[in-house]
Amino acid sequence: MKDKYSIHVQLQCATCGAEQFDFNEDKSFVKCMTCNREYQNGYDELVEFNQERIALEKEQITHEIATDLKKDITKSIKDAFRGNKFIKIK
């Protein structure tokens, strides 16, 4: 159930807006594959430039995820107590 509620935001280059990057193993080096811009602080700098985009994506799907999560939790609780003659959930 946890993976169902994870969020993935495609990061964009601050210079050209491309979404394809070349990373080293520890992401300390990031280079845009379109305009060749190199991010001096690596992945952290790229995330910093994308904070507005991340916030917008988060805002748009938070309500949707909250609604689905509530339904899933309610169903899980009902399933857990199904057949129990002492506890009734409506």
N, CA, C and O atoms as a CHARMM CRD file, in Angstrom:
* protein
*
  360
    1    1 MET  N      0.82400  -1.19200   0.00000 PROA 1      0.00000
    2    1 MET  CA     0.00000   0.00000   0.00000 PROA 1      0.00000
    3    1 MET  C      0.86900   1.25700   0.00000 PROA 1      0.00000
    4    1 MET  O      0.44500   2.28500  -0.52800 PROA 1      0.00000
    5    2 LYS  N      2.05400   1.20800   0.56700 PROA 2      0.00000
    6    2 LYS  CA     2.91300   2.38100   0.67800 PROA 2      0.00000
    7    2 LYS  C      3.31300   2.91500  -0.69700 PROA 2      0.00000
    8    2 LYS  O      3.27800   4.12800  -0.90800 PROA 2      0.00000
    9    3 ASP  N      3.69500   2.04000  -1.64500 PROA 3      0.00000
   10    3 ASP  CA     4.12000   2.48500  -2.97000 PROA 3      0.00000
   11    3 ASP  C      3.00800   3.18800  -3.73300 PROA 3      0.00000
   12    3 ASP  O      3.27100   4.05300  -4.56800 PROA 3      0.00000
   13    4 LYS  N      1.78500   2.82400  -3.45100 PROA 4      0.00000
   14    4 LYS  CA     0.64500   3.42800  -4.12400 PROA 4      0.00000
   15    4 LYS  C      0.55100   4.92300  -3.82600 PROA 4      0.00000
   16    4 LYS  O     -0.00900   5.68000  -4.62000 PROA 4      0.00000
   17    5 TYR  N      1.09100   5.34900  -2.69400 PROA 5      0.00000
   18    5 TYR  CA     0.96000   6.74500  -2.28000 PROA 5      0.00000
   19    5 TYR  C      2.26300   7.51700  -2.39200 PROA 5      0.00000
   20    5 TYR  O      2.39100   8.58900  -1.79800 PROA 5      0.00000
   21    6 SER  N      3.22600   7.00500  -3.13200 PROA 6      0.00000
   22    6 SER  CA     4.45700   7.76000  -3.33900 PROA 6      0.00000
   23    6 SER  C      4.26300   8.73300  -4.50700 PROA 6      0.00000
   24    6 SER  O      3.44000   8.50700  -5.39400 PROA 6      0.00000
   25    7 ILE  N      5.02500   9.79400  -4.48500 PROA 7      0.00000
   26    7 ILE  CA     4.89700  10.84800  -5.48800 PROA 7      0.00000
   27    7 ILE  C      6.20500  10.94800  -6.25700 PROA 7      0.00000
   28    7 ILE  O      7.28300  10.93600  -5.66300 PROA 7      0.00000
   29    8 HSD  N      6.11200  11.04700  -7.56800 PROA 8      0.00000
   30    8 HSD  CA     7.29300  11.23900  -8.40200 PROA 8      0.00000
   31    8 HSD  C      7.10800  12.53100  -9.19300 PROA 8      0.00000
   32    8 HSD  O      6.13500  12.67800  -9.93200 PROA 8      0.00000
   33    9 VAL  N      8.04000  13.46000  -9.03700 PROA 9      0.00000
   34    9 VAL  CA     8.01200  14.72200  -9.76700 PROA 9      0.00000
   35    9 VAL  C      9.22000  14.74200 -10.68900 PROA 9      0.00000
   36    9 VAL  O     10.35600  14.59700 -10.23800 PROA 9      0.00000
   37   10 GLN  N      8.97200  14.92300 -11.97900 PROA 10     0.00000
   38   10 GLN  CA    10.06400  14.99300 -12.95100 PROA 10     0.00000
   39   10 GLN  C     10.72300  16.36400 -12.83900 PROA 10     0.00000
   40   10 GLN  O     10.07200  17.38800 -13.04600 PROA 10     0.00000
   41   11 LEU  N     12.01000  16.38500 -12.51300 PROA 11     0.00000
   42   11 LEU  CA    12.74300  17.63100 -12.35800 PROA 11     0.00000
   43   11 LEU  C     13.10000  18.20000 -13.72300 PROA 11     0.00000
   44   11 LEU  O     13.31500  17.46000 -14.68400 PROA 11     0.00000
   45   12 GLN  N     13.16100  19.53700 -13.79300 PROA 12     0.00000
   46   12 GLN  CA    13.49300  20.20600 -15.04000 PROA 12     0.00000
   47   12 GLN  C     14.76000  21.03400 -14.87500 PROA 12     0.00000
   48   12 GLN  O     15.04800  21.53900 -13.79000 PROA 12     0.00000
   49   13 CYS  N     15.50400  21.16400 -15.95100 PROA 13     0.00000
   50   13 CYS  CA    16.69300  22.00000 -15.97100 PROA 13     0.00000
   51   13 CYS  C     16.26100  23.45700 -15.79600 PROA 13     0.00000
   52   13 CYS  O     15.29500  23.90100 -16.41600 PROA 13     0.00000
   53   14 ALA  N     16.97900  24.19600 -14.95000 PROA 14     0.00000
   54   14 ALA  CA    16.66300  25.60200 -14.70100 PROA 14     0.00000
   55   14 ALA  C     16.96100  26.47100 -15.92300 PROA 14     0.00000
   56   14 ALA  O     16.40600  27.56200 -16.05000 PROA 14     0.00000
   57   15 THR  N     17.81900  26.00800 -16.81400 PROA 15     0.00000
   58   15 THR  CA    18.19600  26.78400 -17.98900 PROA 15     0.00000
   59   15 THR  C     17.27100  26.53000 -19.17400 PROA 15     0.00000
   60   15 THR  O     16.73200  27.47200 -19.75600 PROA 15     0.00000
   61   16 CYS  N     17.08300  25.25500 -19.53500 PROA 16     0.00000
   62   16 CYS  CA    16.34100  24.95500 -20.76800 PROA 16     0.00000
   63   16 CYS  C     15.01300  24.23400 -20.54300 PROA 16     0.00000
   64   16 CYS  O     14.22100  24.10800 -21.47700 PROA 16     0.00000
   65   17 GLY  N     14.75700  23.76500 -19.33600 PROA 17     0.00000
   66   17 GLY  CA    13.50500  23.07900 -19.03900 PROA 17     0.00000
   67   17 GLY  C     13.48300  21.60700 -19.40600 PROA 17     0.00000
   68   17 GLY  O     12.45200  20.94700 -19.26900 PROA 17     0.00000
   69   18 ALA  N     14.60900  21.08600 -19.87100 PROA 18     0.00000
   70   18 ALA  CA    14.67300  19.66300 -20.23700 PROA 18     0.00000
   71   18 ALA  C     14.57100  18.79000 -18.99000 PROA 18     0.00000
   72   18 ALA  O     14.80000  19.25200 -17.87200 PROA 18     0.00000
   73   19 GLU  N     14.22500  17.52800 -19.19800 PROA 19     0.00000
   74   19 GLU  CA    14.02500  16.61000 -18.07700 PROA 19     0.00000
   75   19 GLU  C     14.97100  15.42000 -18.11600 PROA 19     0.00000
   76   19 GLU  O     14.76200  14.44600 -17.39200 PROA 19     0.00000
   77   20 GLN  N     15.99700  15.47700 -18.93900 PROA 20     0.00000
   78   20 GLN  CA    16.97000  14.39200 -19.07200 PROA 20     0.00000
   79   20 GLN  C     18.30800  14.83800 -18.48000 PROA 20     0.00000
   80   20 GLN  O     18.86900  15.85600 -18.88500 PROA 20     0.00000
   81   21 PHE  N     18.80900  14.06500 -17.51900 PROA 21     0.00000
   82   21 PHE  CA    20.04400  14.43000 -16.83300 PROA 21     0.00000
   83   21 PHE  C     20.99600  13.24400 -16.77800 PROA 21     0.00000
   84   21 PHE  O     20.58700  12.08400 -16.83100 PROA 21     0.00000
   85   22 ASP  N     22.27100  13.57100 -16.67000 PROA 22     0.00000
   86   22 ASP  CA    23.31900  12.57900 -16.46400 PROA 22     0.00000
   87   22 ASP  C     23.80000  12.74200 -15.02200 PROA 22     0.00000
   88   22 ASP  O     24.23800  13.82400 -14.63000 PROA 22     0.00000
   89   23 PHE  N     23.71800  11.66900 -14.23600 PROA 23     0.00000
   90   23 PHE  CA    24.11300  11.68600 -12.82000 PROA 23     0.00000
   91   23 PHE  C     25.30100  10.76400 -12.62100 PROA 23     0.00000
   92   23 PHE  O     25.45600   9.77600 -13.33900 PROA 23     0.00000
   93   24 ASN  N     26.14900  11.09000 -11.63800 PROA 24     0.00000
   94   24 ASN  CA    27.12500  10.09600 -11.21100 PROA 24     0.00000
   95   24 ASN  C     26.46800   9.25100 -10.12000 PROA 24     0.00000
   96   24 ASN  O     25.31500   9.49200  -9.76500 PROA 24     0.00000
   97   25 GLU  N     27.17900   8.27800  -9.59300 PROA 25     0.00000
   98   25 GLU  CA    26.58800   7.31100  -8.66500 PROA 25     0.00000
   99   25 GLU  C     25.99200   7.94600  -7.40900 PROA 25     0.00000
  100   25 GLU  O     24.89800   7.56400  -6.99400 PROA 25     0.00000
  101   26 ASP  N     26.67700   8.89400  -6.80400 PROA 26     0.00000
  102   26 ASP  CA    26.17400   9.51600  -5.56400 PROA 26     0.00000
  103   26 ASP  C     25.40700  10.82400  -5.81300 PROA 26     0.00000
  104   26 ASP  O     25.05700  11.53300  -4.86900 PROA 26     0.00000
  105   27 LYS  N     25.15200  11.13200  -7.07800 PROA 27     0.00000
  106   27 LYS  CA    24.39800  12.31400  -7.50600 PROA 27     0.00000
  107   27 LYS  C     25.04200  13.63200  -7.07100 PROA 27     0.00000
  108   27 LYS  O     24.35300  14.64300  -6.92800 PROA 27     0.00000
  109   28 SER  N     26.35400  13.62400  -6.86100 PROA 28     0.00000
  110   28 SER  CA    27.05600  14.86100  -6.53300 PROA 28     0.00000
  111   28 SER  C     27.35800  15.64900  -7.80900 PROA 28     0.00000
  112   28 SER  O     27.69500  16.83100  -7.74900 PROA 28     0.00000
  113   29 PHE  N     27.23600  14.98500  -8.96500 PROA 29     0.00000
  114   29 PHE  CA    27.42300  15.63500 -10.26000 PROA 29     0.00000
  115   29 PHE  C     26.16700  15.40900 -11.08500 PROA 29     0.00000
  116   29 PHE  O     25.73400  14.27400 -11.28300 PROA 29     0.00000
  117   30 VAL  N     25.58300  16.51200 -11.56800 PROA 30     0.00000
  118   30 VAL  CA    24.40000  16.42300 -12.41700 PROA 30     0.00000
  119   30 VAL  C     24.64000  17.32900 -13.61900 PROA 30     0.00000
  120   30 VAL  O     25.09000  18.46600 -13.47900 PROA 30     0.00000
  121   31 LYS  N     24.33100  16.80300 -14.80100 PROA 31     0.00000
  122   31 LYS  CA    24.51300  17.57100 -16.02800 PROA 31     0.00000
  123   31 LYS  C     23.28200  17.39300 -16.90900 PROA 31     0.00000
  124   31 LYS  O     22.83600  16.27000 -17.14300 PROA 31     0.00000
  125   32 CYS  N     22.74000  18.49600 -17.39200 PROA 32     0.00000
  126   32 CYS  CA    21.60000  18.44800 -18.31000 PROA 32     0.00000
  127   32 CYS  C     22.08900  17.87700 -19.63500 PROA 32     0.00000
  128   32 CYS  O     23.11400  18.30800 -20.16300 PROA 32     0.00000
  129   33 MET  N     21.36200  16.92100 -20.16100 PROA 33     0.00000
  130   33 MET  CA    21.77200  16.27800 -21.40400 PROA 33     0.00000
  131   33 MET  C     21.40400  17.11000 -22.63500 PROA 33     0.00000
  132   33 MET  O     21.86900  16.82000 -23.73700 PROA 33     0.00000
  133   34 THR  N     20.56800  18.14800 -22.45600 PROA 34     0.00000
  134   34 THR  CA    20.16500  18.98800 -23.58700 PROA 34     0.00000
  135   34 THR  C     21.08000  20.20000 -23.74600 PROA 34     0.00000
  136   34 THR  O     21.62900  20.42900 -24.82400 PROA 34     0.00000
  137   35 CYS  N     21.24500  20.97900 -22.66700 PROA 35     0.00000
  138   35 CYS  CA    22.03300  22.20700 -22.76000 PROA 35     0.00000
  139   35 CYS  C     23.42100  22.09800 -22.12300 PROA 35     0.00000
  140   35 CYS  O     24.20700  23.04400 -22.16700 PROA 35     0.00000
  141   36 ASN  N     23.71300  20.94300 -21.53700 PROA 36     0.00000
  142   36 ASN  CA    25.01600  20.66900 -20.90000 PROA 36     0.00000
  143   36 ASN  C     25.28900  21.50200 -19.65500 PROA 36     0.00000
  144   36 ASN  O     26.44300  21.61500 -19.24000 PROA 36     0.00000
  145   37 ARG  N     24.27200  22.08300 -19.05300 PROA 37     0.00000
  146   37 ARG  CA    24.47100  22.81700 -17.80400 PROA 37     0.00000
  147   37 ARG  C     24.87900  21.82700 -16.71200 PROA 37     0.00000
  148   37 ARG  O     24.28700  20.75800 -16.57100 PROA 37     0.00000
  149   38 GLU  N     25.89100  22.20200 -15.95300 PROA 38     0.00000
  150   38 GLU  CA    26.35600  21.37500 -14.84500 PROA 38     0.00000
  151   38 GLU  C     25.92100  22.03800 -13.54200 PROA 38     0.00000
  152   38 GLU  O     26.10800  23.24000 -13.35600 PROA 38     0.00000
  153   39 TYR  N     25.34600  21.25600 -12.65300 PROA 39     0.00000
  154   39 TYR  CA    24.90400  21.74900 -11.35500 PROA 39     0.00000
  155   39 TYR  C     26.01600  21.50900 -10.34900 PROA 39     0.00000
  156   39 TYR  O     26.35500  20.36600 -10.04200 PROA 39     0.00000
  157   40 GLN  N     26.58200  22.59600  -9.84000 PROA 40     0.00000
  158   40 GLN  CA    27.76100  22.54000  -8.96600 PROA 40     0.00000
  159   40 GLN  C     27.50800  21.74400  -7.68900 PROA 40     0.00000
  160   40 GLN  O     28.38600  21.01700  -7.22500 PROA 40     0.00000
  161   41 ASN  N     26.31400  21.87900  -7.12200 PROA 41     0.00000
  162   41 ASN  CA    25.98000  21.14700  -5.89400 PROA 41     0.00000
  163   41 ASN  C     25.19200  19.87900  -6.18500 PROA 41     0.00000
  164   41 ASN  O     24.56600  19.30800  -5.29200 PROA 41     0.00000
  165   42 GLY  N     25.22800  19.44700  -7.42500 PROA 42     0.00000
  166   42 GLY  CA    24.61300  18.18500  -7.80600 PROA 42     0.00000
  167   42 GLY  C     23.09800  18.17100  -7.69500 PROA 42     0.00000
  168   42 GLY  O     22.41700  19.15900  -7.97000 PROA 42     0.00000
  169   43 TYR  N     22.60400  17.02300  -7.28400 PROA 43     0.00000
  170   43 TYR  CA    21.16300  16.77500  -7.21800 PROA 43     0.00000
  171   43 TYR  C     20.45100  17.75500  -6.29600 PROA 43     0.00000
  172   43 TYR  O     19.33200  18.17000  -6.59400 PROA 43     0.00000
  173   44 ASP  N     21.07300  18.13400  -5.18300 PROA 44     0.00000
  174   44 ASP  CA    20.45100  19.06600  -4.24000 PROA 44     0.00000
  175   44 ASP  C     20.15900  20.40600  -4.90000 PROA 44     0.00000
  176   44 ASP  O     19.11200  21.00500  -4.65400 PROA 44     0.00000
  177   45 GLU  N     21.07800  20.87800  -5.73700 PROA 45     0.00000
  178   45 GLU  CA    20.87400  22.14500  -6.43800 PROA 45     0.00000
  179   45 GLU  C     19.72300  22.02700  -7.43000 PROA 45     0.00000
  180   45 GLU  O     18.91300  22.94600  -7.55200 PROA 45     0.00000
  181   46 LEU  N     19.64600  20.91700  -8.12800 PROA 46     0.00000
  182   46 LEU  CA    18.56600  20.67900  -9.08800 PROA 46     0.00000
  183   46 LEU  C     17.21400  20.66000  -8.36800 PROA 46     0.00000
  184   46 LEU  O     16.24900  21.24800  -8.85500 PROA 46     0.00000
  185   47 VAL  N     17.13900  20.00300  -7.23700 PROA 47     0.00000
  186   47 VAL  CA    15.90500  19.96500  -6.44800 PROA 47     0.00000
  187   47 VAL  C     15.54900  21.36800  -5.96700 PROA 47     0.00000
  188   47 VAL  O     14.37800  21.74600  -5.97800 PROA 47     0.00000
  189   48 GLU  N     16.54000  22.13600  -5.55000 PROA 48     0.00000
  190   48 GLU  CA    16.30300  23.50800  -5.08400 PROA 48     0.00000
  191   48 GLU  C     15.67900  24.36500  -6.18500 PROA 48     0.00000
  192   48 GLU  O     14.74900  25.12900  -5.92600 PROA 48     0.00000
  193   49 PHE  N     16.18900  24.24000  -7.41600 PROA 49     0.00000
  194   49 PHE  CA    15.63300  24.99500  -8.53600 PROA 49     0.00000
  195   49 PHE  C     14.21400  24.55500  -8.87700 PROA 49     0.00000
  196   49 PHE  O     13.47200  25.31800  -9.49500 PROA 49     0.00000
  197   50 ASN  N     13.82700  23.36300  -8.49500 PROA 50     0.00000
  198   50 ASN  CA    12.50800  22.81300  -8.82600 PROA 50     0.00000
  199   50 ASN  C     11.50600  22.87300  -7.67200 PROA 50     0.00000
  200   50 ASN  O     10.46300  22.22500  -7.75000 PROA 50     0.00000
  201   51 GLN  N     11.78100  23.62000  -6.61700 PROA 51     0.00000
  202   51 GLN  CA    10.90100  23.67200  -5.45300 PROA 51     0.00000
  203   51 GLN  C      9.48900  24.12800  -5.80000 PROA 51     0.00000
  204   51 GLN  O      8.52500  23.58700  -5.25800 PROA 51     0.00000
  205   52 GLU  N      9.34500  25.09800  -6.67800 PROA 52     0.00000
  206   52 GLU  CA     8.01000  25.57000  -7.05400 PROA 52     0.00000
  207   52 GLU  C      7.23400  24.46700  -7.77400 PROA 52     0.00000
  208   52 GLU  O      6.04800  24.26500  -7.51200 PROA 52     0.00000
  209   53 ARG  N      7.89700  23.76600  -8.66900 PROA 53     0.00000
  210   53 ARG  CA     7.26400  22.65500  -9.40500 PROA 53     0.00000
  211   53 ARG  C      6.86700  21.52900  -8.44400 PROA 53     0.00000
  212   53 ARG  O      5.78400  20.95700  -8.57000 PROA 53     0.00000
  213   54 ILE  N      7.73400  21.21700  -7.49500 PROA 54     0.00000
  214   54 ILE  CA     7.45900  20.17800  -6.51500 PROA 54     0.00000
  215   54 ILE  C      6.26400  20.55700  -5.65900 PROA 54     0.00000
  216   54 ILE  O      5.39900  19.72000  -5.40000 PROA 54     0.00000
  217   55 ALA  N      6.20200  21.80900  -5.21600 PROA 55     0.00000
  218   55 ALA  CA     5.09400  22.28400  -4.39100 PROA 55     0.00000
  219   55 ALA  C      3.77200  22.21800  -5.15100 PROA 55     0.00000
  220   55 ALA  O      2.75300  21.82000  -4.58800 PROA 55     0.00000
  221   56 LEU  N      3.78300  22.60500  -6.42600 PROA 56     0.00000
  222   56 LEU  CA     2.56200  22.54500  -7.24000 PROA 56     0.00000
  223   56 LEU  C      2.06200  21.11500  -7.40100 PROA 56     0.00000
  224   56 LEU  O      0.87100  20.84900  -7.23700 PROA 56     0.00000
  225   57 GLU  N      2.96400  20.19600  -7.72100 PROA 57     0.00000
  226   57 GLU  CA     2.59100  18.78300  -7.87400 PROA 57     0.00000
  227   57 GLU  C      2.04100  18.22700  -6.56800 PROA 57     0.00000
  228   57 GLU  O      1.04500  17.50400  -6.56000 PROA 57     0.00000
  229   58 LYS  N      2.68600  18.56600  -5.48400 PROA 58     0.00000
  230   58 LYS  CA     2.25300  18.08000  -4.17300 PROA 58     0.00000
  231   58 LYS  C      0.85100  18.58600  -3.84800 PROA 58     0.00000
  232   58 LYS  O      0.00800  17.82900  -3.36700 PROA 58     0.00000
  233   59 GLU  N      0.60800  19.84800  -4.10700 PROA 59     0.00000
  234   59 GLU  CA    -0.70200  20.43900  -3.82900 PROA 59     0.00000
  235   59 GLU  C     -1.80200  19.78500  -4.67100 PROA 59     0.00000
  236   59 GLU  O     -2.89900  19.52900  -4.17500 PROA 59     0.00000
  237   60 GLN  N     -1.50700  19.51900  -5.92800 PROA 60     0.00000
  238   60 GLN  CA    -2.50400  18.95700  -6.83800 PROA 60     0.00000
  239   60 GLN  C     -2.92200  17.54600  -6.44900 PROA 60     0.00000
  240   60 GLN  O     -4.09100  17.19000  -6.59500 PROA 60     0.00000
  241   61 ILE  N     -1.99200  16.73900  -5.95700 PROA 61     0.00000
  242   61 ILE  CA    -2.34500  15.34900  -5.69300 PROA 61     0.00000
  243   61 ILE  C     -2.59600  15.03300  -4.21700 PROA 61     0.00000
  244   61 ILE  O     -3.04200  13.93300  -3.89300 PROA 61     0.00000
  245   62 THR  N     -2.32000  15.96900  -3.33100 PROA 62     0.00000
  246   62 THR  CA    -2.50900  15.70300  -1.91000 PROA 62     0.00000
  247   62 THR  C     -3.95200  15.33600  -1.59300 PROA 62     0.00000
  248   62 THR  O     -4.20300  14.37200  -0.86900 PROA 62     0.00000
  249   63 HSD  N     -4.88700  16.08400  -2.12300 PROA 63     0.00000
  250   63 HSD  CA    -6.30000  15.79400  -1.85700 PROA 63     0.00000
  251   63 HSD  C     -6.68800  14.43100  -2.41400 PROA 63     0.00000
  252   63 HSD  O     -7.38400  13.66000  -1.75400 PROA 63     0.00000
  253   64 GLU  N     -6.24300  14.14000  -3.61600 PROA 64     0.00000
  254   64 GLU  CA    -6.56600  12.85100  -4.24400 PROA 64     0.00000
  255   64 GLU  C     -6.00800  11.68200  -3.43000 PROA 64     0.00000
  256   64 GLU  O     -6.70100  10.68900  -3.21100 PROA 64     0.00000
  257   65 ILE  N     -4.78300  11.80000  -2.99400 PROA 65     0.00000
  258   65 ILE  CA    -4.16800  10.74200  -2.20300 PROA 65     0.00000
  259   65 ILE  C     -4.86100  10.59600  -0.85600 PROA 65     0.00000
  260   65 ILE  O     -5.08900   9.48100  -0.38900 PROA 65     0.00000
  261   66 ALA  N     -5.20000  11.73200  -0.22700 PROA 66     0.00000
  262   66 ALA  CA    -5.86900  11.67800   1.07800 PROA 66     0.00000
  263   66 ALA  C     -7.20900  10.95000   0.97300 PROA 66     0.00000
  264   66 ALA  O     -7.55000  10.15300   1.84600 PROA 66     0.00000
  265   67 THR  N     -7.95500  11.21400  -0.07300 PROA 67     0.00000
  266   67 THR  CA    -9.24300  10.56100  -0.27600 PROA 67     0.00000
  267   67 THR  C     -9.06200   9.05200  -0.48100 PROA 67     0.00000
  268   67 THR  O     -9.76700   8.25100   0.13200 PROA 67     0.00000
  269   68 ASP  N     -8.11900   8.67400  -1.34000 PROA 68     0.00000
  270   68 ASP  CA    -7.86100   7.25400  -1.59000 PROA 68     0.00000
  271   68 ASP  C     -7.34200   6.55300  -0.34300 PROA 68     0.00000
  272   68 ASP  O     -7.72000   5.41500  -0.06500 PROA 68     0.00000
  273   69 LEU  N     -6.47800   7.22700   0.40700 PROA 69     0.00000
  274   69 LEU  CA    -5.91700   6.64400   1.62000 PROA 69     0.00000
  275   69 LEU  C     -7.01100   6.38600   2.65300 PROA 69     0.00000
  276   69 LEU  O     -7.01800   5.34400   3.30800 PROA 69     0.00000
  277   70 LYS  N     -7.93200   7.33400   2.79600 PROA 70     0.00000
  278   70 LYS  CA    -9.04400   7.16700   3.73800 PROA 70     0.00000
  279   70 LYS  C     -9.87600   5.94800   3.35500 PROA 70     0.00000
  280   70 LYS  O    -10.24800   5.15500   4.22000 PROA 70     0.00000
  281   71 LYS  N    -10.16800   5.79400   2.07100 PROA 71     0.00000
  282   71 LYS  CA   -10.94700   4.64500   1.60500 PROA 71     0.00000
  283   71 LYS  C    -10.20800   3.33100   1.89000 PROA 71     0.00000
  284   71 LYS  O    -10.81000   2.35900   2.34500 PROA 71     0.00000
  285   72 ASP  N     -8.89900   3.31500   1.61800 PROA 72     0.00000
  286   72 ASP  CA    -8.11100   2.10200   1.84100 PROA 72     0.00000
  287   72 ASP  C     -8.02600   1.73700   3.31900 PROA 72     0.00000
  288   72 ASP  O     -8.11400   0.56100   3.67300 PROA 72     0.00000
  289   73 ILE  N     -7.85600   2.73400   4.18300 PROA 73     0.00000
  290   73 ILE  CA    -7.77800   2.46700   5.62500 PROA 73     0.00000
  291   73 ILE  C     -9.11400   1.94800   6.13900 PROA 73     0.00000
  292   73 ILE  O     -9.15400   0.99200   6.91300 PROA 73     0.00000
  293   74 THR  N    -10.20800   2.57300   5.71200 PROA 74     0.00000
  294   74 THR  CA   -11.54000   2.13000   6.11900 PROA 74     0.00000
  295   74 THR  C    -11.77400   0.68800   5.68600 PROA 74     0.00000
  296   74 THR  O    -12.27700  -0.11900   6.46800 PROA 74     0.00000
  297   75 LYS  N    -11.41500   0.36100   4.45200 PROA 75     0.00000
  298   75 LYS  CA   -11.58300  -1.01000   3.95500 PROA 75     0.00000
  299   75 LYS  C    -10.71900  -1.98800   4.75300 PROA 75     0.00000
  300   75 LYS  O    -11.17300  -3.08400   5.08100 PROA 75     0.00000
  301   76 SER  N     -9.48900  -1.60400   5.06500 PROA 76     0.00000
  302   76 SER  CA    -8.59700  -2.47400   5.83800 PROA 76     0.00000
  303   76 SER  C     -9.15400  -2.76500   7.22600 PROA 76     0.00000
  304   76 SER  O     -9.09200  -3.89600   7.70600 PROA 76     0.00000
  305   77 ILE  N     -9.70000  -1.73000   7.86700 PROA 77     0.00000
  306   77 ILE  CA   -10.28000  -1.91100   9.20500 PROA 77     0.00000
  307   77 ILE  C    -11.50400  -2.80900   9.13500 PROA 77     0.00000
  308   77 ILE  O    -11.66600  -3.71200   9.95700 PROA 77     0.00000
  309   78 LYS  N    -12.36600  -2.56400   8.15400 PROA 78     0.00000
  310   78 LYS  CA   -13.55500  -3.40700   8.00100 PROA 78     0.00000
  311   78 LYS  C    -13.15800  -4.85800   7.73300 PROA 78     0.00000
  312   78 LYS  O    -13.75600  -5.77600   8.29400 PROA 78     0.00000
  313   79 ASP  N    -12.16400  -5.06900   6.88700 PROA 79     0.00000
  314   79 ASP  CA   -11.70000  -6.42500   6.57800 PROA 79     0.00000
  315   79 ASP  C    -11.10800  -7.10100   7.81300 PROA 79     0.00000
  316   79 ASP  O    -11.28800  -8.30100   8.02000 PROA 79     0.00000
  317   80 ALA  N    -10.39900  -6.32000   8.63200 PROA 80     0.00000
  318   80 ALA  CA    -9.75500  -6.88300   9.82500 PROA 80     0.00000
  319   80 ALA  C    -10.78700  -7.38300  10.83400 PROA 80     0.00000
  320   80 ALA  O    -10.54800  -8.37400  11.52500 PROA 80     0.00000
  321   81 PHE  N    -11.92000  -6.71100  10.92100 PROA 81     0.00000
  322   81 PHE  CA   -12.93300  -7.08900  11.91000 PROA 81     0.00000
  323   81 PHE  C    -14.11000  -7.84000  11.30600 PROA 81     0.00000
  324   81 PHE  O    -15.09500  -8.10300  11.99600 PROA 81     0.00000
  325   82 ARG  N    -14.02000  -8.18300  10.04500 PROA 82     0.00000
  326   82 ARG  CA   -15.08700  -8.93600   9.39100 PROA 82     0.00000
  327   82 ARG  C    -15.24800 -10.28000  10.09100 PROA 82     0.00000
  328   82 ARG  O    -14.26600 -10.97900  10.34400 PROA 82     0.00000
  329   83 GLY  N    -16.46000 -10.62600  10.39400 PROA 83     0.00000
  330   83 GLY  CA   -16.74300 -11.89400  11.05000 PROA 83     0.00000
  331   83 GLY  C    -16.68700 -11.82400  12.56500 PROA 83     0.00000
  332   83 GLY  O    -17.02900 -12.80300  13.22700 PROA 83     0.00000
  333   84 ASN  N    -16.27000 -10.70900  13.13700 PROA 84     0.00000
  334   84 ASN  CA   -16.21400 -10.54800  14.57300 PROA 84     0.00000
  335   84 ASN  C    -17.60900 -10.18600  15.07200 PROA 84     0.00000
  336   84 ASN  O    -18.17100  -9.17000  14.66200 PROA 84     0.00000
  337   85 LYS  N    -18.16900 -11.01200  15.95200 PROA 85     0.00000
  338   85 LYS  CA   -19.54100 -10.79000  16.40200 PROA 85     0.00000
  339   85 LYS  C    -19.64800  -9.74200  17.50700 PROA 85     0.00000
  340   85 LYS  O    -20.75800  -9.37600  17.89500 PROA 85     0.00000
  341   86 PHE  N    -18.51400  -9.25000  18.02400 PROA 86     0.00000
  342   86 PHE  CA   -18.55200  -8.26000  19.10500 PROA 86     0.00000
  343   86 PHE  C    -18.30300  -6.83000  18.60000 PROA 86     0.00000
  344   86 PHE  O    -18.67700  -5.86500  19.26600 PROA 86     0.00000
  345   87 ILE  N    -17.68200  -6.69600  17.43900 PROA 87     0.00000
  346   87 ILE  CA   -17.38400  -5.37000  16.89000 PROA 87     0.00000
  347   87 ILE  C    -18.06600  -5.22700  15.54900 PROA 87     0.00000
  348   87 ILE  O    -17.86600  -6.05400  14.65900 PROA 87     0.00000
  349   88 LYS  N    -18.86400  -4.19600  15.39100 PROA 88     0.00000
  350   88 LYS  CA   -19.55600  -3.90000  14.13200 PROA 88     0.00000
  351   88 LYS  C    -19.11700  -2.53700  13.64000 PROA 88     0.00000
  352   88 LYS  O    -19.13900  -1.56800  14.39800 PROA 88     0.00000
  353   89 ILE  N    -18.72100  -2.45000  12.39000 PROA 89     0.00000
  354   89 ILE  CA   -18.31000  -1.18000  11.78000 PROA 89     0.00000
  355   89 ILE  C    -19.25700  -0.90000  10.62400 PROA 89     0.00000
  356   89 ILE  O    -19.48000  -1.74300   9.75600 PROA 89     0.00000
  357   90 LYS  N    -19.81000   0.31200  10.63900 PROA 90     0.00000
  358   90 LYS  CA   -20.74900   0.70200   9.57900 PROA 90     0.00000
  359   90 LYS  C    -20.06300   1.51100   8.51700 PROA 90     0.00000
  360   90 LYS  O    -20.70100   1.92400   7.54800 PROA 90     0.00000
